[in-house]
Amino acid sequence: MPGMLDIGRKIVDAGFLMAEYDTIHIAVAPPNITEPELIKKVAAIVNRDTYDTRLLLAGQIPRIIAQCQSMQVAQAMAQRLTDLGLLAIVCKDSELHAPLQSFIAYTMEFKEREILFWDKAGQERRIEAEDVFLILKGRKHTNKEEEKTKTEVKINLPAIEYSLLGTDMGLSSLVNFDTLTAKLREVSPQAIYDDRLTKSLDQNKPSTSGQDDLETKLRLIYQFHLVQSSP
């Protein structure tokens, strides 16, 4: 079970265009306690049975709980969920599943105020340490070891060279992964740190499968942190 890291910058306007018939998703952050009465009220709002609603409100990772074709209807539904004490957001499908440019990183270097990445061809990407908004740490079930770091341009670390850790390099990839995470947090202490994806891969049943589902979880977690950090 390999490690996974995502680093995200705070983006004010991603510049996505809404398709003419774009689906609008309503997503919620699972509450700490799911009382039967709350489940019934949520089920009535999203037009689901109580069993499905209970599953969607379980776990720790934000979930899409309803969909519609009208932004006005979606916002009204999200407001009703908010009135129940839930944290709810709306997002367009074109934004949630928009493709990201990819940069395959082979090694990296920590500077005092920035993080540098290089691919095998020697091309470089830089992230200012103070621009890092969110550090997501997680595990991904796969047959191939893979780690990821992402800004608005996706940076993949499928075979990162842990030798970059120098004397801090340990004997196992898990130890080295934790050390790498600690260094990222040290360089960007202002960044939100979220390790929910290191635990069991959410008890909720996924709405999609494979990489798309992972990307959806990452983007929803990012969006909820963005909302919670807004003044």
N, C-alpha and C positions, 0 to 999 in steps of 0.2 A: 504494500500500500504506500505509494510514493507521496512525497510532500508536494504542496502546491502553495505558491505565494502570488498574490495579486497586489500590485501597488497602483493606487488610483489618484490622479490629480482631480481637484474640484473643477468641474466644467460648468460654466454658467449657461452656455447655449451650445448644444451639440449640433445644431444646424440641420436636424432631420426634417424632412417634409412629410406631411401626413397624406397618405394615399387617399383617393376619393372615397373608397369604402374600407378604410383602415379600421381594424378591430380595436376597441378600447378595453383594456384590462383594468379591473379593480383588484388591488392587492392589499393584504393586511399583514401586520406583524402579529404572530400568535400571542395572545395574552398569557400572563403568568398562571391564571386560574380560569378554567372554562366551566363555569357553572351552567347547569341545565337550562335555566331561564335565559341566560345570555345566548346560548346555542340556539334556542328556539327563536329568539328575536332576530339573530343574524340570519338564520335559515329563511325566515319570512322575507327579509330584505333582499337576499340574493336568489330567492326562489329555488332553494335546494331542500332536500330532506335533512332531518336533524342528524342522521348517521353520517352522511357525506360532510356536512358542515362541521361536525365534531372532529373528523379526520383532518379537515383543512385547517382547523384552528389548533391542532396539536403540533408538537415539536418546537423548534426554536427559529426556524428559517422562514422568512416572509413567503407567503404563498398567494398565487392568483386565485381569487375566490369567486369571481364572476367576470363576464364579458358582455359587451354590448356594442352597438354600432354608432351610438350617439354620445358625444363628449358631455353634453348637458345632462343626459340621463346618468352617465357614469359618475359625474361629479356630485349629482344629487344623492346617488347611492352611497358614495364614499362619505358624504357628509352625515348621512343617517348612521353609518357605521361608526364614524367619529363621535357622534352624539351618544353612542353606547359606551364610549371610553376606549375604543380601539384606535390604533394608528393605521389609517388607510390612505392609499394613494391611487391615482389613476395614471396609466401610461399607455401610449400608443404601441401597437404591435410592431410598427415600422421602426420604432426606437428600441424596443426590447430585443428585437432580433436583427438589428442592423449589423452588417459585417464589419469587422475591424481589420485594418491593415496589420500584417504580422511581421515581426522582427525576431529571427531565431538567434538568441544570444548563446555564446559559448563560455564567456567569462565576464567578470565584472570587477569593479574597483570602487572602494569607498573613499571619498574625499571628505573634507571637513563640512562642505556645504553642498555637495552634489554626489550623485551615484552615476557611474559610467558603465555602459554595457558594450561588448564587442561580439560580433559574430565571427565565424571561422574565416571569413574573407577580410576581416580587419575593419569592417564598417562599424561606426560608433553611434551610440545613442546616449544622451545625457538627461538626467532628471535632477532639477534643483531640489535639494533636501527640503527646503521650506515649502515647496509646492506639493509635497506628498500629503494627500488628504486622508487616505485609508490604506491600511495594510491588512490584507485578508490572508489568514493562514489556514490551510486545510489539507485534507487527504483525498486522493482520487483513486478509485478502484480501476486498475488497468493492468494489462500484461506487459506494458512497457513503461519504464521509469520516466516520469515526466514531471517537471516543475514549471511554474509559470510566474511571470511578473508582467504587470500590465499598466499602462497609462491609457490615454485615448488612442495611442498606437499600441497594439498588443505586442508584448515581448515574451517569447517562449524561451524557457530554459530546459530543453529536453536532456541535456547532458552537461550540466554546469560543472566546471572544474573547481572542486572544493579546495584545491591547492591555493586558491586565492585567499584562504583563511590563514595561511602561513602557520605560525606556531600554535594557532588555535584549532587547527585541523584535528579532528578526532578519528577514531577507528571505524566508525559506522556512518552511513549516509544519514540516518535519523539524527544522530548527535550533531553532525555537521549542518543539517537542515535547521535545527534549533539554534545553533550558533549563528548561522546566516540571518535568521529571523531577528535574533537579538541585536545584531549589528545594524540591521535596517531600522529597528526601533530606536537605537542609540543615535543614528545619524539624523532621523526625523522624529524627534520626541513629540512633536505637536500632532503627528498623525494618529487617527483613530486606529486602534488595534482590535481586530475581530478574529477569534479562533473557533467560531462555532462549527466550521466545516472540518475541524480536526476530530470532532466527536463522531458518534454514529451518524451515517450519512442521511440524517433526517428520517424519521419514522413515517413521514407522509409519503403517499404514493406519488411518483412524478407524473406531471402532465405530458411530458415528452421524454425522450430517452437519450442516452449518450451525452455527447459534448454539448448539444443544444440545451439540454436540461441543466447542465453545469453552468453554462453561460447565463442562462436565465436566473439561476440562483445568485450568481455573482452580481449580476446587474440589479436585481431586486434588493439585495443587501446594500449595495452602493446607494441606490435611490433612497432607501429608508434612512441611511445615515445622513444623506444630503438634506433630507427634509428635517430630520431631528437637529441638525447643526445650524439650520437657518434661523436667523433672529426673528 
